[in-house]
Amino acid sequence: MSEFDTQYDSLDSLPDLELRLTRYSKILYELSMPNQIHRHTHTYEHYKKQLIAHVYEYKRMKGTNKLTEKLDTMLEKIEKLRDIELKRGE
């Protein structure tokens, strides 16, 4: 698992932000797998907040496009799947 990225000011360019968006989306996807949901809740919440903040920053810099729409859709679907899995585990 990657280290936490806590340096908000470390984004030097739009490509850096795009790379971080891609990496965070992959991490969130991995953390949303059924065998990871209960074990890594705090880590998932951390990366979810980070991804939302970076998507907001990306939209501010470049506007809404296909990438931001896909990321928004992915976040919604992951949340629904996590809710289903958490209810199943209760």
N, CA, C and O atoms as a Tinker XYZ file with bonds, in Angstrom:
   360  protein
     1  N      0.845000   -1.173000    0.000000    73     2
     2  CA     0.000000    0.000000    0.000000    64     1     3
     3  C      0.893000    1.240000    0.000000    63     2     4     5
     4  O      1.955000    1.242000    0.622000    81     3
     5  N      0.475000    2.263000   -0.678000    73     3     6
     6  CA     1.243000    3.498000   -0.765000    64     5     7
     7  C      1.208000    4.263000    0.555000    63     6     8     9
     8  O      0.323000    4.064000    1.387000    81     7
     9  N      2.192000    5.142000    0.723000    73     7    10
    10  CA     2.212000    5.992000    1.905000    64     9    11
    11  C      1.138000    7.055000    1.777000    63    10    12    13
    12  O      0.677000    7.354000    0.675000    81    11
    13  N      0.739000    7.625000    2.908000    73    11    14
    14  CA    -0.208000    8.730000    2.862000    64    13    15
    15  C      0.462000    9.932000    2.215000    63    14    16    17
    16  O      1.622000   10.234000    2.495000    81    15
    17  N     -0.270000   10.608000    1.355000    73    15    18
    18  CA     0.225000   11.840000    0.761000    64    17    19
    19  C     -0.375000   12.998000    1.542000    63    18    20    21
    20  O     -1.572000   13.268000    1.445000    81    19
    21  N      0.452000   13.672000    2.307000    73    19    22
    22  CA    -0.051000   14.763000    3.133000    64    21    23
    23  C      0.452000   16.116000    2.678000    63    22    24    25
    24  O      0.101000   17.135000    3.273000    81    23
    25  N      1.256000   16.148000    1.651000    73    23    26
    26  CA     1.792000   17.407000    1.139000    64    25    27
    27  C      0.871000   17.959000    0.065000    63    26    28    29
    28  O      1.027000   17.660000   -1.119000    81    27
    29  N     -0.088000   18.766000    0.490000    73    27    30
    30  CA    -1.048000   19.306000   -0.454000    64    29    31
    31  C     -0.397000   20.248000   -1.461000    63    30    32    33
    32  O     -0.874000   20.370000   -2.589000    81    31
    33  N      0.681000   20.913000   -1.068000    73    31    34
    34  CA     1.320000   21.878000   -1.947000    64    33    35
    35  C      2.387000   21.256000   -2.844000    63    34    36    37
    36  O      3.137000   21.981000   -3.497000    81    35
    37  N      2.466000   19.943000   -2.884000    73    35    38
    38  CA     3.509000   19.289000   -3.669000    64    37    39
    39  C      3.111000   19.081000   -5.126000    63    38    40    41
    40  O      3.869000   18.481000   -5.888000    81    39
    41  N      1.947000   19.561000   -5.524000    73    39    42
    42  CA     1.521000   19.413000   -6.914000    64    41    43
    43  C      2.162000   20.522000   -7.739000    63    42    44    45
    44  O      1.837000   21.698000   -7.581000    81    43
    45  N      3.069000   20.132000   -8.613000    73    43    46
    46  CA     3.784000   21.112000   -9.415000    64    45    47
    47  C      3.090000   21.432000  -10.723000    63    46    48    49
    48  O      3.295000   22.508000  -11.286000    81    47
    49  N      2.265000   20.508000  -11.219000    73    47    50
    50  CA     1.659000   20.727000  -12.528000    64    49    51
    51  C      0.387000   19.896000  -12.668000    63    50    52    53
    52  O      0.086000   19.041000  -11.835000    81    51
    53  N     -0.333000   20.165000  -13.719000    73    51    54
    54  CA    -1.545000   19.409000  -14.022000    64    53    55
    55  C     -1.249000   17.924000  -14.251000    63    54    56    57
    56  O     -2.013000   17.086000  -13.772000    81    55
    57  N     -0.178000   17.559000  -14.960000    73    55    58
    58  CA     0.135000   16.124000  -15.093000    64    57    59
    59  C      0.386000   15.437000  -13.745000    63    58    60    61
    60  O      0.022000   14.274000  -13.569000    81    59
    61  N      1.004000   16.147000  -12.793000    73    59    62
    62  CA     1.196000   15.582000  -11.456000    64    61    63
    63  C     -0.146000   15.288000  -10.799000    63    62    64    65
    64  O     -0.332000   14.246000  -10.171000    81    63
    65  N     -1.065000   16.216000  -10.954000    73    63    66
    66  CA    -2.393000   16.045000  -10.384000    64    65    67
    67  C     -3.122000   14.884000  -11.052000    63    66    68    69
    68  O     -3.792000   14.104000  -10.376000    81    67
    69  N     -2.999000   14.762000  -12.360000    73    67    70
    70  CA    -3.632000   13.656000  -13.082000    64    69    71
    71  C     -3.068000   12.310000  -12.638000    63    70    72    73
    72  O     -3.817000   11.346000  -12.475000    81    71
    73  N     -1.762000   12.241000  -12.443000    73    71    74
    74  CA    -1.138000   11.004000  -11.960000    64    73    75
    75  C     -1.634000   10.651000  -10.569000    63    74    76    77
    76  O     -1.900000    9.486000  -10.275000    81    75
    77  N     -1.758000   11.654000   -9.717000    73    75    78
    78  CA    -2.238000   11.406000   -8.362000    64    77    79
    79  C     -3.698000   10.956000   -8.379000    63    78    80    81
    80  O     -4.079000   10.069000   -7.615000    81    79
    81  N     -4.513000   11.555000   -9.236000    73    79    82
    82  CA    -5.914000   11.140000   -9.366000    64    81    83
    83  C     -6.003000    9.673000   -9.787000    63    82    84    85
    84  O     -6.807000    8.909000   -9.253000    81    83
    85  N     -5.180000    9.301000  -10.733000    73    83    86
    86  CA    -5.170000    7.919000  -11.211000    64    85    87
    87  C     -4.734000    6.967000  -10.102000    63    86    88    89
    88  O     -5.352000    5.923000   -9.895000    81    87
    89  N     -3.670000    7.328000   -9.393000    73    87    90
    90  CA    -3.163000    6.466000   -8.329000    64    89    91
    91  C     -4.180000    6.317000   -7.206000    63    90    92    93
    92  O     -4.413000    5.207000   -6.727000    81    91
    93  N     -4.782000    7.411000   -6.785000    73    91    94
    94  CA    -5.760000    7.356000   -5.702000    64    93    95
    95  C     -6.981000    6.548000   -6.106000    63    94    96    97
    96  O     -7.531000    5.809000   -5.290000    81    95
    97  N     -7.414000    6.679000   -7.358000    73    95    98
    98  CA    -8.587000    5.913000   -7.792000    64    97    99
    99  C     -8.284000    4.415000   -7.757000    63    98   100   101
   100  O     -9.153000    3.619000   -7.401000    81    99
   101  N     -7.069000    4.026000   -8.119000    73    99   102
   102  CA    -6.689000    2.615000   -8.048000    64   101   103
   103  C     -6.640000    2.125000   -6.605000    63   102   104   105
   104  O     -7.066000    1.009000   -6.309000    81   103
   105  N     -6.120000    2.959000   -5.709000    73   103   106
   106  CA    -6.051000    2.590000   -4.292000    64   105   107
   107  C     -7.458000    2.421000   -3.730000    63   106   108   109
   108  O     -7.735000    1.451000   -3.025000    81   107
   109  N     -8.349000    3.365000   -4.041000    73   107   110
   110  CA    -9.727000    3.262000   -3.563000    64   109   111
   111  C    -10.409000    2.018000   -4.094000    63   110   112   113
   112  O    -11.149000    1.351000   -3.371000    81   111
   113  N    -10.161000    1.708000   -5.347000    73   111   114
   114  CA   -10.752000    0.506000   -5.934000    64   113   115
   115  C    -10.276000   -0.737000   -5.181000    63   114   116   117
   116  O    -11.077000   -1.610000   -4.848000    81   115
   117  N     -8.981000   -0.811000   -4.916000    73   115   118
   118  CA    -8.438000   -1.956000   -4.184000    64   117   119
   119  C     -9.011000   -2.040000   -2.772000    63   118   120   121
   120  O     -9.297000   -3.132000   -2.282000    81   119
   121  N     -9.179000   -0.889000   -2.117000    73   119   122
   122  CA    -9.702000   -0.872000   -0.755000    64   121   123
   123  C    -11.198000   -1.160000   -0.698000    63   122   124   125
   124  O    -11.741000   -1.395000    0.381000    81   123
   125  N    -11.863000   -1.143000   -1.840000    73   123   126
   126  CA   -13.296000   -1.410000   -1.858000    64   125   127
   127  C    -13.612000   -2.874000   -2.147000    63   126   128   129
   128  O    -14.781000   -3.251000   -2.224000    81   127
   129  N    -12.599000   -3.687000   -2.304000    73   127   130
   130  CA   -12.822000   -5.114000   -2.510000    64   129   131
   131  C    -13.413000   -5.721000   -1.237000    63   130   132   133
   132  O    -13.090000   -5.282000   -0.134000    81   131
   133  N    -14.284000   -6.734000   -1.386000    73   131   134
   134  CA   -14.974000   -7.305000   -0.215000    64   133   135
   135  C    -14.062000   -7.740000    0.930000    63   134   136   137
   136  O    -14.434000   -7.599000    2.095000    81   135
   137  N    -12.892000   -8.259000    0.627000    73   135   138
   138  CA   -12.007000   -8.715000    1.701000    64   137   139
   139  C    -11.247000   -7.563000    2.374000    63   138   140   141
   140  O    -10.568000   -7.788000    3.375000    81   139
   141  N    -11.346000   -6.347000    1.849000    73   139   142
   142  CA   -10.614000   -5.202000    2.398000    64   141   143
   143  C    -11.510000   -4.222000    3.155000    63   142   144   145
   144  O    -11.015000   -3.397000    3.923000    81   143
   145  N    -12.810000   -4.305000    2.946000    73   143   146
   146  CA   -13.726000   -3.277000    3.458000    64   145   147
   147  C    -13.636000   -3.109000    4.971000    63   146   148   149
   148  O    -13.531000   -1.983000    5.457000    81   147
   149  N    -13.673000   -4.184000    5.709000    73   147   150
   150  CA   -13.677000   -4.087000    7.168000    64   149   151
   151  C    -12.290000   -3.842000    7.733000    63   150   152   153
   152  O    -12.158000   -3.301000    8.831000    81   151
   153  N    -11.270000   -4.225000    7.014000    73   151   154
   154  CA    -9.903000   -4.129000    7.527000    64   153   155
   155  C     -9.288000   -2.749000    7.348000    63   154   156   157
   156  O     -8.426000   -2.356000    8.134000    81   155
   157  N     -9.712000   -2.004000    6.332000    73   155   158
   158  CA    -9.025000   -0.754000    5.999000    64   157   159
   159  C     -9.982000    0.433000    5.888000    63   158   160   161
   160  O     -9.854000    1.248000    4.974000    81   159
   161  N    -10.928000    0.534000    6.801000    73   159   162
   162  CA   -11.927000    1.599000    6.741000    64   161   163
   163  C    -11.284000    2.980000    6.856000    63   162   164   165
   164  O    -11.606000    3.880000    6.080000    81   163
   165  N    -10.384000    3.150000    7.813000    73   163   166
   166  CA    -9.748000    4.461000    8.011000    64   165   167
   167  C     -8.920000    4.863000    6.793000    63   166   168   169
   168  O     -8.972000    6.012000    6.355000    81   167
   169  N     -8.167000    3.927000    6.255000    73   167   170
   170  CA    -7.346000    4.208000    5.069000    64   169   171
   171  C     -8.226000    4.571000    3.884000    63   170   172   173
   172  O     -7.910000    5.490000    3.128000    81   171
   173  N     -9.326000    3.853000    3.722000    73   171   174
   174  CA   -10.259000    4.145000    2.636000    64   173   175
   175  C    -10.802000    5.573000    2.769000    63   174   176   177
   176  O    -10.835000    6.323000    1.794000    81   175
   177  N    -11.224000    5.937000    3.974000    73   175   178
   178  CA   -11.777000    7.278000    4.195000    64   177   179
   179  C    -10.733000    8.355000    3.902000    63   178   180   181
   180  O    -11.051000    9.399000    3.332000    81   179
   181  N     -9.495000    8.095000    4.294000    73   179   182
   182  CA    -8.416000    9.048000    4.030000    64   181   183
   183  C     -8.251000    9.278000    2.525000    63   182   184   185
   184  O     -8.247000   10.420000    2.064000    81   183
   185  N     -8.118000    8.201000    1.772000    73   183   186
   186  CA    -7.892000    8.340000    0.336000    64   185   187
   187  C     -9.130000    8.869000   -0.385000    63   186   188   189
   188  O     -9.006000    9.548000   -1.405000    81   187
   189  N    -10.300000    8.572000    0.123000    73   187   190
   190  CA   -11.519000    9.113000   -0.473000    64   189   191
   191  C    -11.534000   10.634000   -0.337000    63   190   192   193
   192  O    -11.830000   11.342000   -1.300000    81   191
   193  N    -11.218000   11.132000    0.847000    73   191   194
   194  CA   -11.159000   12.582000    1.064000    64   193   195
   195  C    -10.090000   13.224000    0.192000    63   194   196   197
   196  O    -10.302000   14.293000   -0.380000    81   195
   197  N     -8.944000   12.566000    0.097000    73   195   198
   198  CA    -7.869000   13.087000   -0.736000    64   197   199
   199  C     -8.304000   13.154000   -2.199000    63   198   200   201
   200  O     -8.069000   14.154000   -2.877000    81   199
   201  N     -8.937000   12.085000   -2.680000    73   199   202
   202  CA    -9.379000   12.042000   -4.077000    64   201   203
   203  C    -10.417000   13.117000   -4.351000    63   202   204   205
   204  O    -10.352000   13.787000   -5.382000    81   203
   205  N    -11.365000   13.293000   -3.456000    73   203   206
   206  CA   -12.381000   14.325000   -3.643000    64   205   207
   207  C    -11.740000   15.707000   -3.700000    63   206   208   209
   208  O    -12.120000   16.534000   -4.529000    81   207
   209  N    -10.780000   15.960000   -2.835000    73   207   210
   210  CA   -10.086000   17.252000   -2.843000    64   209   211
   211  C     -9.322000   17.458000   -4.139000    63   210   212   213
   212  O     -9.334000   18.555000   -4.698000    81   211
   213  N     -8.659000   16.420000   -4.622000    73   211   214
   214  CA    -7.895000   16.543000   -5.857000    64   213   215
   215  C     -8.808000   16.685000   -7.070000    63   214   216   217
   216  O     -8.475000   17.407000   -8.009000    81   215
   217  N     -9.946000   16.012000   -7.065000    73   215   218
   218  CA   -10.912000   16.175000   -8.163000    64   217   219
   219  C    -11.410000   17.617000   -8.177000    63   218   220   221
   220  O    -11.527000   18.225000   -9.241000    81   219
   221  N    -11.703000   18.162000   -7.002000    73   219   222
   222  CA   -12.138000   19.556000   -6.909000    64   221   223
   223  C    -11.066000   20.487000   -7.475000    63   222   224   225
   224  O    -11.374000   21.401000   -8.239000    81   223
   225  N     -9.817000   20.255000   -7.102000    73   223   226
   226  CA    -8.710000   21.085000   -7.590000    64   225   227
   227  C     -8.553000   20.943000   -9.102000    63   226   228   229
   228  O     -8.316000   21.928000   -9.802000    81   227
   229  N     -8.684000   19.733000   -9.595000    73   227   230
   230  CA    -8.576000   19.485000  -11.035000    64   229   231
   231  C     -9.683000   20.212000  -11.793000    63   230   232   233
   232  O     -9.443000   20.827000  -12.831000    81   231
   233  N    -10.910000   20.131000  -11.249000    73   231   234
   234  CA   -12.031000   20.825000  -11.889000    64   233   235
   235  C    -11.802000   22.336000  -11.876000    63   234   236   237
   236  O    -12.155000   23.024000  -12.834000    81   235
   237  N    -11.218000   22.851000  -10.805000    73   235   238
   238  CA   -10.929000   24.278000  -10.706000    64   237   239
   239  C     -9.903000   24.701000  -11.756000    63   238   240   241
   240  O    -10.007000   25.780000  -12.339000    81   239
   241  N     -8.918000   23.846000  -11.989000    73   239   242
   242  CA    -7.850000   24.173000  -12.934000    64   241   243
   243  C     -8.264000   23.948000  -14.384000    63   242   244   245
   244  O     -7.962000   24.766000  -15.253000    81   243
   245  N     -8.952000   22.846000  -14.645000    73   243   246
   246  CA    -9.203000   22.458000  -16.027000    64   245   247
   247  C    -10.679000   22.390000  -16.392000    63   246   248   249
   248  O    -11.024000   22.362000  -17.573000    81   247
   249  N    -11.546000   22.364000  -15.400000    73   247   250
   250  CA   -12.973000   22.245000  -15.670000    64   249   251
   251  C    -13.404000   20.788000  -15.698000    63   250   252   253
   252  O    -12.580000   19.876000  -15.627000    81   251
   253  N    -14.702000   20.591000  -15.803000    73   251   254
   254  CA   -15.245000   19.230000  -15.841000    64   253   255
   255  C    -14.972000   18.617000  -17.207000    63   254   256   257
   256  O    -15.200000   19.247000  -18.239000    81   255
   257  N    -14.483000   17.386000  -17.200000    73   255   258
   258  CA   -14.249000   16.665000  -18.448000    64   257   259
   259  C    -14.517000   15.185000  -18.227000    63   258   260   261
   260  O    -15.065000   14.793000  -17.197000    81   259
   261  N    -14.137000   14.382000  -19.179000    73   259   262
   262  CA   -14.411000   12.946000  -19.116000    64   261   263
   263  C    -13.759000   12.290000  -17.887000    63   262   264   265
   264  O    -14.362000   11.423000  -17.255000    81   263
   265  N    -12.543000   12.698000  -17.554000    73   263   266
   266  CA   -11.838000   12.132000  -16.401000    64   265   267
   267  C    -12.597000   12.412000  -15.113000    63   266   268   269
   268  O    -12.809000   11.498000  -14.317000    81   267
   269  N    -13.005000   13.642000  -14.893000    73   267   270
   270  CA   -13.699000   13.981000  -13.649000    64   269   271
   271  C    -15.060000   13.292000  -13.580000    63   270   272   273
   272  O    -15.494000   12.881000  -12.504000    81   271
   273  N    -15.725000   13.168000  -14.708000    73   271   274
   274  CA   -17.011000   12.456000  -14.723000    64   273   275
   275  C    -16.828000   10.986000  -14.366000    63   274   276   277
   276  O    -17.623000   10.424000  -13.612000    81   275
   277  N    -15.777000   10.360000  -14.907000    73   275   278
   278  CA   -15.502000    8.953000  -14.587000    64   277   279
   279  C    -15.161000    8.772000  -13.110000    63   278   280   281
   280  O    -15.603000    7.814000  -12.476000    81   279
   281  N    -14.376000    9.694000  -12.571000    73   279   282
   282  CA   -14.005000    9.601000  -11.165000    64   281   283
   283  C    -15.216000    9.798000  -10.260000    63   282   284   285
   284  O    -15.362000    9.095000   -9.260000    81   283
   285  N    -16.087000   10.748000  -10.603000    73   283   286
   286  CA   -17.311000   10.951000   -9.821000    64   285   287
   287  C    -18.189000    9.702000   -9.857000    63   286   288   289
   288  O    -18.727000    9.288000   -8.830000    81   287
   289  N    -18.334000    9.105000  -11.039000    73   287   290
   290  CA   -19.124000    7.886000  -11.188000    64   289   291
   291  C    -18.509000    6.745000  -10.389000    63   290   292   293
   292  O    -19.219000    5.988000   -9.727000    81   291
   293  N    -17.186000    6.624000  -10.454000    73   291   294
   294  CA   -16.497000    5.574000   -9.721000    64   293   295
   295  C    -16.720000    5.718000   -8.221000    63   294   296   297
   296  O    -16.987000    4.731000   -7.535000    81   295
   297  N    -16.613000    6.944000   -7.708000    73   295   298
   298  CA   -16.832000    7.168000   -6.283000    64   297   299
   299  C    -18.243000    6.776000   -5.860000    63   298   300   301
   300  O    -18.432000    6.153000   -4.815000    81   299
   301  N    -19.224000    7.138000   -6.666000    73   299   302
   302  CA   -20.611000    6.783000   -6.353000    64   301   303
   303  C    -20.800000    5.262000   -6.324000    63   302   304   305
   304  O    -21.419000    4.723000   -5.407000    81   303
   305  N    -20.263000    4.585000   -7.331000    73   303   306
   306  CA   -20.427000    3.133000   -7.406000    64   305   307
   307  C    -19.701000    2.424000   -6.276000    63   306   308   309
   308  O    -20.226000    1.466000   -5.710000    81   307
   309  N    -18.513000    2.876000   -5.944000    73   307   310
   310  CA   -17.755000    2.269000   -4.850000    64   309   311
   311  C    -18.503000    2.446000   -3.536000    63   310   312   313
   312  O    -18.566000    1.518000   -2.729000    81   311
   313  N    -19.068000    3.625000   -3.315000    73   311   314
   314  CA   -19.825000    3.858000   -2.087000    64   313   315
   315  C    -21.029000    2.927000   -1.992000    63   314   316   317
   316  O    -21.309000    2.375000   -0.928000    81   315
   317  N    -21.740000    2.752000   -3.105000    73   315   318
   318  CA   -22.894000    1.846000   -3.110000    64   317   319
   319  C    -22.460000    0.411000   -2.815000    63   318   320   321
   320  O    -23.096000   -0.285000   -2.023000    81   319
   321  N    -21.380000   -0.024000   -3.454000    73   319   322
   322  CA   -20.891000   -1.383000   -3.222000    64   321   323
   323  C    -20.421000   -1.574000   -1.784000    63   322   324   325
   324  O    -20.666000   -2.622000   -1.186000    81   323
   325  N    -19.752000   -0.574000   -1.227000    73   323   326
   326  CA   -19.302000   -0.655000    0.170000    64   325   327
   327  C    -20.490000   -0.733000    1.113000    63   326   328   329
   328  O    -20.481000   -1.506000    2.071000    81   327
   329  N    -21.515000    0.072000    0.841000    73   327   330
   330  CA   -22.716000    0.037000    1.691000    64   329   331
   331  C    -23.363000   -1.353000    1.655000    63   330   332   333
   332  O    -23.757000   -1.889000    2.691000    81   331
   333  N    -23.467000   -1.923000    0.466000    73   331   334
   334  CA   -24.053000   -3.258000    0.335000    64   333   335
   335  C    -23.225000   -4.281000    1.104000    63   334   336   337
   336  O    -23.771000   -5.113000    1.829000    81   335
   337  N    -21.912000   -4.215000    0.941000    73   335   338
   338  CA   -21.036000   -5.176000    1.606000    64   337   339
   339  C    -21.054000   -4.996000    3.124000    63   338   340   341
   340  O    -21.019000   -5.977000    3.867000    81   339
   341  N    -21.107000   -3.755000    3.583000    73   339   342
   342  CA   -21.151000   -3.512000    5.027000    64   341   343
   343  C    -22.463000   -4.009000    5.619000    63   342   344   345
   344  O    -22.465000   -4.546000    6.726000    81   343
   345  N    -23.574000   -3.846000    4.915000    73   343   346
   346  CA   -24.854000   -4.349000    5.394000    64   345   347
   347  C    -24.866000   -5.872000    5.412000    63   346   348   349
   348  O    -25.439000   -6.487000    6.312000    81   347
   349  N    -24.239000   -6.467000    4.428000    73   347   350
   350  CA   -24.158000   -7.926000    4.375000    64   349   351
   351  C    -23.341000   -8.464000    5.541000    63   350   352   353
   352  O    -23.651000   -9.528000    6.077000    81   351
   353  N    -22.310000   -7.744000    5.934000    73   351   354
   354  CA   -21.437000   -8.197000    7.014000    64   353   355
   355  C    -22.015000   -8.031000    8.406000    63   354   356   357
   356  O    -21.484000   -8.591000    9.366000    81   355
   357  N    -23.097000   -7.269000    8.534000    73   355   358
   358  CA   -23.680000   -7.043000    9.863000    64   357   359
   359  C    -24.446000   -8.230000   10.366000    63   358   360
   360  O    -24.992000   -8.189000   11.469000    81   359
